[in-house]
Amino acid sequence: MRNTHSTQLLFDLTKPGRRALRLPELDVPERPVDELLPPSVLAERAPDMPQLAEPQVVRHFTNLSTQNMSVDTHFYPLGSCTMKHNPKRNERAASLPGIVDLHPYQPEESIQGMLELLYEMQQYLCEISGLPACSLQPAAGAHGELTALWVAAAYFKDQGQAHRRKVLVPDSAHGTNPASAIMAGFEAVTVKTLTSGAVDMDDFRAKLSDDIAVFMITNPNTVGVFEPEIGTICDEVHARGGLVYLDGANMNAILGITRPGDWSSTGEGRGADMQHYNPHKTFSGPHGGGGPGAGPICVAEMLRPYLPAPVVAKRSADDNPQSAVRDPQYYLDYSSEKSIGRVRSFFGNTGVLVRAYCYIRTHGPDGLRRVSEQAVLNANYLLSRVKHFLPVPQGDRCMHEFVASAKKLKADRGVTAMDIAKRLLDYGVHAPTVYFPQTVPEALMCEPTETESKETLDLFAETLFRITEEPAELLHEAPHTTAISRPDEVNAARNPTLCHCG
């Protein structure tokens, strides 16, 4: 939300003639603006902008930034979003001139280093998932979901099975799952989950039919439980001719421990057929603020021909042995006639992928496993501290996250999950995810990640306990120390103020 008071100060400080920068001299022939743009789109007068010196502008935005919370300034236990620390060495690597100065229209022979990096990234993601083919194009996790479902639709059409229109989605899934299914032209069918958080196998089997296209599942799921029947689910979906899609948002819990492509109850069948990654969650990178993001997908071999084009490919030493001109070793492969085509301009958000590549190379296979082991350890430690005053319906053990409930507090004292979340801001802690999943009343979803210390987790648990002991009236009006307290969030989303009107 815009800080109206702060913006008004800029206009109060304005003095005609002050400026924070001076533009270089025009180096192209000057032309009247009405020759460049249609008069109908031109404003009648120049916008009313403040005229300020550089120090005033810098102070304004610096002061605004101190009102924000970020993973670099505060503890950020935002459940299901894995707000882990982003190593600064990865930021520096992604900012190297040889990376940021590249242009996507450059010829392939001039970007061999970048193509090699992206090719290796594809291989790493395939190895981690247990799925042999990869596309780096999708621009975000939800975009990866949608892309994978487009791939599935193309596959079924090519197989003469366009009648498969149903996508099964557990009721605890991320909201993007059913949305992606509908946008891809499928019908979303909800599958119930048990109090434990696991899929209700009776409801699953009742809705499993010969017109199923895909079963979409998050594993570990949004309440922090590893699906105990995942192998059986995969086998039964495949027996009906369907595909299994893994929402990879929670890969931070299983890196190097288990691979989705291996999830078969027999150990010989197929596991997940498709999955997306959230590199910003699993392998670090900028997170939030609308982007940039990336959502690579990995798929089973029979789905490879339908992946978005191009993919990065590598020529073997034996290719074109008679050619007088040596072809570049790495190239963009557009050859698949069954590809669903581009889903993203150019090749995708390569800057995010470079950061993720650095993270994977830094840790290596053993290090990635330790990341997940520490994430699971931290979550279980925090659960053990919190469960005594905020019950955790799914039990005493979790994977990378858990969901506590303020249901009893609301019944006894009228204190809601939102009250707790707002009050945490006064203590310098970002709120956990609230009211999701909807299967847990008054939900507070906490994910501490592997990068937080025991001291931070102890302080968070103690702060939560202190808040639950505070007067309800104090909590209802929290936060008390922020520039904006409790805006009408629904109205702000529907009727945002996007410009200065003073």
C-alpha positions in Angstrom: 0.0 0.0 0.0 1.2 3.5 -0.8 2.4 5.6 2.1 0.4 8.7 1.4 2.1 10.8 4.1 5.6 10.1 2.9 4.6 10.8 -0.7 3.0 14.1 0.3 6.3 15.2 2.0 8.0 15.0 -1.4 5.6 17.6 -2.8 6.0 19.8 0.4 9.8 19.8 -0.2 9.6 20.6 -3.9 11.3 23.7 -5.2 11.2 24.7 -8.9 14.5 24.0 -10.6 15.8 21.3 -8.2 16.8 18.1 -9.8 18.4 14.8 -8.8 20.0 14.0 -12.2 20.8 15.5 -15.5 20.1 13.5 -18.7 22.8 13.3 -21.4 22.5 15.4 -24.5 20.1 14.0 -27.2 22.2 12.0 -29.7 19.4 11.4 -32.3 17.5 14.0 -34.4 14.8 15.7 -32.3 11.2 15.3 -33.4 8.0 16.7 -32.0 6.3 14.2 -29.7 3.0 14.3 -31.7 4.9 12.9 -34.6 6.1 9.9 -32.5 2.8 9.1 -30.7 -0.8 9.6 -31.7 -2.3 12.8 -30.2 -5.1 10.8 -28.7 -2.7 9.1 -26.2 -0.9 12.3 -25.2 -1.6 14.0 -21.8 -2.9 17.6 -21.9 -0.1 18.6 -19.6 3.0 17.2 -18.0 2.5 15.2 -14.8 2.8 17.0 -11.6 6.1 15.6 -10.3 8.1 16.8 -7.3 11.3 18.7 -8.0 14.0 17.6 -5.5 17.7 17.3 -5.1 19.4 13.9 -5.1 19.8 13.7 -1.2 16.1 14.2 -0.7 15.2 11.5 -3.2 17.7 9.0 -1.7 16.5 9.7 1.9 12.9 9.3 0.8 13.3 5.9 -0.6 15.8 4.8 2.0 13.3 5.7 4.7 10.6 3.9 2.9 12.8 0.8 2.7 13.2 0.7 6.4 9.4 0.2 6.7 9.6 -3.1 4.7 10.4 -6.5 6.0 12.7 -8.8 4.0 14.6 -12.0 4.5 17.8 -9.9 4.7 16.4 -7.8 7.6 14.0 -10.0 9.6 13.2 -13.6 10.4 10.7 -14.7 7.7 8.9 -18.0 8.7 6.5 -17.8 5.7 5.1 -21.3 5.3 5.1 -23.0 1.9 7.2 -20.3 0.4 10.7 -21.3 1.8 12.0 -17.8 2.4 15.6 -18.9 2.8 18.7 -16.8 2.8 20.0 -15.9 -0.6 23.8 -16.2 -0.6 25.4 -13.0 -1.8 28.1 -14.8 -3.7 25.3 -16.1 -6.0 24.1 -12.5 -6.5 27.7 -11.5 -7.4 28.1 -14.3 -9.8 24.8 -13.6 -11.6 26.0 -9.9 -11.9 29.3 -10.7 -13.7 29.6 -8.8 -17.0 30.0 -12.0 -19.0 26.4 -12.9 -17.9 24.5 -9.7 -17.6 25.9 -8.1 -20.8 24.7 -11.0 -23.0 21.8 -10.4 -25.4 19.3 -13.1 -26.2 19.7 -12.4 -30.0 23.4 -13.1 -30.0 24.5 -16.0 -32.2 25.0 -19.3 -30.4 28.7 -19.4 -31.0 29.1 -16.2 -28.9 27.2 -17.5 -25.9 28.7 -20.9 -25.5 29.5 -20.3 -21.8 25.9 -19.4 -20.9 24.5 -22.3 -22.9 26.9 -24.7 -21.2 25.7 -23.4 -17.8 22.0 -23.8 -18.8 22.7 -27.3 -20.2 24.3 -28.4 -17.0 21.4 -26.9 -15.0 19.0 -29.0 -17.0 21.1 -32.1 -16.2 21.2 -31.2 -12.5 17.5 -30.7 -12.2 16.8 -34.0 -14.0 19.1 -35.9 -11.6 17.6 -34.3 -8.5 14.0 -35.1 -9.7 14.7 -38.5 -11.2 13.1 -37.4 -14.5 15.2 -37.4 -17.7 14.0 -34.3 -19.6 13.9 -30.7 -18.7 12.7 -27.3 -19.9 14.0 -24.1 -18.2 11.5 -21.8 -20.0 8.6 -21.3 -17.5 8.8 -18.0 -15.7 7.4 -19.0 -12.3 6.2 -22.0 -10.3 2.5 -21.6 -11.4 3.7 -21.1 -14.9 5.6 -24.3 -14.6 2.4 -26.1 -13.5 0.5 -24.7 -16.4 3.3 -25.6 -18.9 3.5 -29.2 -17.6 -0.3 -29.5 -18.0 -0.1 -28.2 -21.5 2.6 -30.9 -22.1 0.2 -33.5 -20.7 -2.7 -32.3 -22.9 -0.5 -32.5 -26.0 0.6 -36.0 -25.0 -2.9 -37.2 -24.6 -4.1 -35.6 -27.8 -1.2 -37.3 -29.7 -2.1 -40.6 -28.1 -5.7 -40.3 -29.2 -6.9 -39.9 -25.6 -8.3 -36.4 -25.7 -11.2 -37.6 -23.6 -9.0 -37.5 -20.5 -10.2 -34.2 -19.0 -10.1 -34.7 -15.2 -7.3 -33.5 -13.0 -7.5 -34.7 -9.4 -6.2 -32.2 -6.7 -6.1 -32.8 -2.9 -8.0 -30.2 -0.9 -4.8 -29.1 0.9 -3.0 -28.2 -2.4 -1.7 -24.8 -3.4 -4.5 -22.8 -5.0 -2.5 -22.6 -8.2 -3.0 -26.3 -8.8 -6.7 -26.3 -9.7 -6.3 -22.9 -11.3 -3.6 -24.2 -13.6 -5.7 -27.3 -14.4 -8.7 -25.1 -15.5 -6.5 -22.8 -17.5 -5.0 -25.8 -19.4 -8.5 -26.9 -20.4 -9.0 -29.6 -17.8 -11.7 -30.2 -15.1 -10.4 -29.9 -11.5 -11.7 -32.5 -9.1 -11.0 -32.2 -5.4 -9.8 -35.2 -3.4 -10.3 -35.1 0.3 -7.4 -35.4 2.8 -7.5 -37.0 6.3 -6.9 -35.2 9.6 -3.3 -36.5 9.4 -2.9 -34.5 6.2 -2.5 -37.6 4.0 -4.7 -38.3 0.9 -8.0 -40.0 1.7 -7.4 -43.1 -0.3 -11.1 -44.1 -0.3 -12.0 -40.7 -1.8 -9.1 -40.9 -4.2 -10.1 -44.3 -5.5 -13.8 -43.3 -5.8 -12.8 -40.4 -8.1 -10.1 -42.3 -10.0 -11.6 -43.2 -13.4 -10.6 -44.0 -17.0 -11.0 -40.3 -18.0 -8.3 -39.1 -15.5 -5.6 -37.1 -17.1 -3.4 -36.0 -14.2 -3.2 -36.4 -10.4 -1.5 -33.2 -9.0 0.1 -33.7 -5.6 2.4 -31.6 -3.4 4.7 -33.9 -1.5 5.6 -33.2 1.2 2.2 -31.5 1.4 1.2 -28.1 2.7 0.8 -29.4 6.3 4.4 -30.7 6.3 3.5 -34.4 5.9 5.2 -36.8 3.5 2.5 -38.7 1.7 2.7 -42.3 3.1 0.8 -43.7 0.1 2.7 -41.8 -2.7 4.0 -45.0 -4.3 0.5 -46.6 -4.4 -1.0 -43.4 -5.7 1.5 -43.3 -8.6 0.9 -46.9 -9.5 -2.9 -46.7 -9.4 -3.0 -43.5 -11.5 -0.7 -45.1 -14.0 -2.8 -48.3 -14.1 -5.7 -46.1 -15.3 -3.5 -44.4 -17.9 -3.1 -41.1 -16.2 -0.1 -39.0 -15.3 1.2 -37.9 -11.9 2.3 -34.3 -11.4 4.4 -33.2 -8.5 4.0 -29.6 -7.3 7.7 -29.1 -6.4 7.2 -26.1 -4.1 8.4 -28.2 -1.1 11.5 -29.8 -2.7 13.5 -28.1 0.1 12.5 -31.0 2.3 13.7 -33.9 0.2 16.8 -32.8 -1.8 19.2 -35.8 -2.1 16.9 -38.0 0.1 14.3 -39.1 -2.4 13.5 -38.4 -6.0 9.9 -37.9 -7.3 10.6 -39.9 -10.5 11.3 -43.0 -8.3 8.1 -43.0 -6.3 6.6 -46.4 -7.1 5.4 -48.8 -4.5 7.1 -51.7 -6.4 10.4 -49.9 -7.0 10.1 -50.9 -10.7 7.2 -48.7 -11.9 7.1 -45.0 -12.6 6.8 -42.4 -10.0 5.9 -38.8 -10.8 5.8 -38.1 -14.5 6.1 -34.3 -14.2 7.2 -31.7 -11.7 8.1 -28.1 -11.5 10.8 -26.4 -9.4 10.7 -23.1 -7.6 14.4 -22.2 -7.9 13.9 -19.2 -5.7 12.5 -21.4 -2.9 14.7 -24.5 -3.3 18.0 -23.1 -4.6 17.9 -19.5 -3.5 17.2 -16.4 -5.5 15.1 -13.2 -5.5 11.7 -14.0 -4.0 8.6 -11.9 -3.9 7.7 -8.5 -5.3 6.3 -10.0 -8.4 9.4 -11.4 -9.8 11.6 -12.2 -11.6 11.0 -15.9 -11.1 11.6 -19.2 -12.8 9.7 -22.5 -12.9 11.6 -25.1 -14.7 9.9 -28.5 -15.3 11.2 -32.0 -15.6 9.2 -34.7 -17.3 9.3 -38.5 -18.0 10.9 -39.7 -21.3 7.6 -40.2 -23.2 6.8 -36.5 -22.5 10.1 -35.2 -23.8 8.9 -34.5 -27.4 6.2 -32.1 -26.1 8.4 -29.8 -24.0 8.5 -26.1 -24.9 11.1 -25.3 -27.6 13.9 -24.6 -27.6 15.8 -26.7 -25.1 19.5 -26.5 -24.7 21.3 -29.4 -26.4 24.9 -30.6 -26.7 26.4 -31.9 -29.9 28.6 -35.0 -29.5 32.1 -35.0 -30.9 31.0 -37.2 -33.8 28.3 -34.8 -35.1 29.1 -33.4 -38.5 32.6 -34.9 -38.9 32.8 -33.8 -42.5 31.8 -30.2 -41.8 34.5 -27.6 -42.8 33.1 -25.3 -40.1 32.9 -26.6 -36.6 29.4 -26.1 -35.2 29.0 -24.7 -31.7 29.0 -27.5 -29.1 25.9 -26.2 -27.3 22.9 -25.0 -29.2 19.2 -24.2 -28.9 17.2 -27.2 -30.2 13.9 -26.4 -31.9 13.7 -29.8 -33.7 10.8 -31.4 -31.9 7.8 -31.3 -34.2 5.5 -32.2 -31.2 6.6 -29.3 -29.0 4.0 -27.2 -27.4 6.1 -24.2 -28.6 7.4 -21.3 -26.6 5.8 -20.4 -23.3 8.2 -17.6 -22.5 10.0 -14.8 -24.4 13.6 -15.6 -25.2 14.8 -18.4 -23.1 13.4 -17.6 -19.7 14.7 -15.7 -16.6 18.3 -16.9 -16.9 19.5 -14.6 -14.1 17.4 -16.6 -11.6 18.7 -19.8 -13.1 22.3 -18.7 -12.8 21.8 -18.1 -9.1 20.2 -21.5 -8.7 23.1 -23.1 -10.6 25.6 -21.5 -8.3 23.7 -22.8 -5.3 23.7 -26.4 -6.6 27.4 -26.3 -7.6 28.3 -24.8 -4.2 26.5 -27.5 -2.2 27.0 -30.6 -4.4 24.9 -33.8 -3.9 25.9 -34.3 -0.2 25.4 -30.6 0.6 22.0 -30.5 -0.9 21.0 -33.5 1.2 22.3 -31.6 4.3 20.2 -28.6 3.3 17.0 -30.7 3.5 18.1 -32.5 6.7 18.7 -29.2 8.4 15.4 -27.8 7.2 13.5 -30.7 8.5 15.4 -30.6 11.8 14.7 -26.9 12.3 11.0 -27.3 11.5 10.7 -30.2 14.0 12.6 -28.3 16.7 10.3 -25.3 16.3 7.2 -27.6 16.3 8.4 -29.1 19.6 8.6 -25.6 21.1 5.2 -24.3 19.7 2.9 -27.3 20.1 2.4 -26.7 23.8 0.5 -23.4 23.4 -0.5 -23.6 19.7 -1.7 -27.1 18.9 -0.5 -28.8 15.7 -3.3 -31.1 14.5 -1.1 -33.2 12.2 1.0 -34.5 15.2 4.5 -34.3 16.7 6.6 -34.8 13.5 6.8 -32.8 10.3 9.0 -32.4 7.3 10.1 -28.8 6.4 7.0 -27.0 7.8 4.1 -27.5 10.1 0.7 -25.9 10.6 -0.3 -24.7 14.1 -3.8 -23.7 14.9 -5.2 -20.8 16.9 -8.6 -22.4 17.0 -8.7 -22.8 20.8 -7.4 -19.2 21.4 -10.2 -17.9 19.2 -12.8 -19.9 21.1 -11.5 -19.0 24.5 -10.4 -15.4 24.1 -11.4 -14.3 20.6 -7.8 -14.1 19.4 -7.4 -15.1 15.8 -4.5 -16.3 13.6 -4.6 -12.9 12.0 -4.2 -11.1 15.4 -1.1 -13.2 16.1 0.3 -12.5 12.6 -0.2 -8.8 12.9 1.3 -8.6 16.4 4.5 -10.4 15.3 5.3 -7.4 13.2 5.7 -5.3 16.4 8.4 -7.7 17.5 10.3 -7.5 14.2 9.3 -10.9 12.8 7.4 -11.4 9.6 4.2 -13.3 10.0 3.9 -16.9 9.0 1.3 -17.9 6.4 -2.2 -17.7 7.9 -5.5 -19.3 6.9 -3.8 -21.8 4.6 -4.4 -24.6 4.1 -8.1 -24.2 4.8 -8.2 -27.7 6.1 -6.7 -26.4 9.4 -8.9 -23.8 11.2 -7.1 -20.6 12.2 -4.0 -21.9 10.5 -0.5 -20.6 11.1 1.9 -22.3 8.7 5.6 -22.0 9.8 8.6 -22.9 7.7 11.9 -21.8 9.4 14.2 -23.2 6.6 17.7 -24.5 7.1 19.4 -21.2 7.3 18.0 -20.0 10.6 19.9 -20.5 13.9 18.6 -22.2 17.0 18.8 -18.8 18.8 16.4 -17.3 16.2 14.0 -20.2 16.5 14.0 -20.0 20.3 13.3 -16.3 20.1 10.5 -16.8 17.7 8.9 -19.5 19.9 9.2 -17.3 22.9 7.7 -14.4 21.1 4.8 -16.5 19.9 4.2 -17.6 23.5 4.3 -14.0 24.8 1.8 -12.9 22.2 -0.7 -15.7 23.2 -0.5 -14.3 26.8 -1.1 -10.7 25.9 -4.5 -9.0 26.3 -6.9 -9.7 23.4 -7.7 -6.0 23.0 -4.0 -5.3 22.4 -3.8 -8.0 19.7 -7.0 -6.9 18.0 -5.4 -3.5 17.2 -1.9 -4.7 16.3 0.5 -3.9 14.8 1.2 -0.7 16.8 4.7 0.2 15.5 4.2 0.2 11.7 3.4 3.1 9.5 0.2 1.4 8.5 -1.7 -0.7 11.0 -4.7 -2.7 9.7 -5.9 -1.6 6.2 -9.0 -2.9 4.7 -7.1 -5.6 2.8 -10.1 -6.7 0.6 -10.9 -3.2 -0.5 -7.2 -2.4 -1.0 -6.9 -5.4 -3.4 -10.1 -4.5 -5.3 -9.7 -0.8 -5.3 -6.0 0.0 -5.1 -4.7 3.6 -5.1 -2.1 3.6 -7.8 -1.2 7.2 -8.2 -0.6 10.3 -6.1 -3.8 12.4 -6.0 -2.8 15.1 -3.7 
